[in-house]
């Protein structure tokens, strides 16, 4: 059990197992069961069930009083940390056989990881991706339900990448993933910090804790790795305080190793100057200028030839659900974006307002997810109503909460001068339809919050729902 800190072992020490599981329902004969304390359940309560299903080894943070003679009990300080190292060992340390780059931050993780995957693939490399949107093993796509999957899933996919000769893998590393040790036991070639803003305070006790969890990822990078940080963000330098990795910086406003200027900003793309290299890209907005600078810097550090790098960057397309847009025959622009934090929503709305002429309406459809950080709801309501011509508050993924209550909490952030801009329509499809009905030629509709997601979750049930398709369907019906 290499790298696993053992407190004690009760029972046979030479035991062959078939697989490692932390869900007792998935345990089969001669499996190892790792009892993990989660947010909603404690795996220690399911040790007996795991043994009934055939587990021969139990990894636990405390030994049960009634132990079974032919079962091996391994006591550890942290089951989740032990699982991470055991998963890496079980799959033969697959992260050591490729260059794994971790991307962390509040916003931009998916875009940066996906753009790097597409860039290196276009450059002729075999590449892997572990992201919110999907997992890619070379050209094969797999669905995913977490930004950072559990350590067993990560290592199994990395092992598959080894099997086909993947050279680079780009992986989103969330604060939940870091805190729950899902990324422990992995060997990273480098780490990228995008930015830090209000999010996940339903999980972390404070913003300082949220920041420090992100920082711990950089603290753990080896001396052989690189650490690339956005120094325009006030937390950018904090990420590097204790890192052993070689430090690099990027920025739009500050002095940095990689610095970008926005020369032109249109709905069709950006003209950028990155370290005195001019490049036209198809992505839009200052937030994407940051993302593209991180991509350029990472690729340069990893050794891509500069002229080839610039050529390939000019071909990159928007990531699914990130400022994805279409224009109707009546010249109505519809933008679908994953913006689900105050900072992300502000960035998207500022981008649209910077480009539009102000002679047209900007109509926003915005919601907040249920069973998540409630403190951001009034902030989202304030930003949407302040920066839009009209705004419709609606459901996002209400989960187990009443959507009307979520909307009411969003409305608390609306200033009196913006009351007349705001309407509430609980049904998301009806809200999008109402936005389409309000729009005239040259107007802009923003549908924010769900982006790439193709479902809506209400009371534990996921139903098919795609913002992009719903908006297109509504506008097509209105134009008949």
Protein Blocks (a to p, Z undefined) as FASTA:
>chain_A
ZZiacfbdcdjfbdcdfbdcfbfklpcehiacdddddfkbcfklmmmmmmmnopabdcdf
bdcfbdcfklccdddfblklmmmmmmmmmnopmllmpccdddedjehklmmmmmmmmmmm
mnopacddddfkbccehjaccddfbfbacfklmmmmmmmmmmnopabdcddddfklmmno
mmgoiacfbdcdfbdcdehklmpmbfklmmmmmmmmmmmpcfkbccdddfkbmklmmmmm
mpcbdcddddfkbccfbdcddfbdcfkbccddeehiacddfbecjklmmmmmmmmmmmmm
nopafklmmmmmmmpccdehiapacddfkopacdddfblbfklmmmmmmmmmmmmnolac
cdddddddehiafklmmmmmmmmmmmpmbdcdddfbeojacfklmmmmmmmmpcfklmmm
pccdfblmlmmmmmmmmpcghiacddehjlmaccdceehiacdddfklmmmmmmmmmmZZ
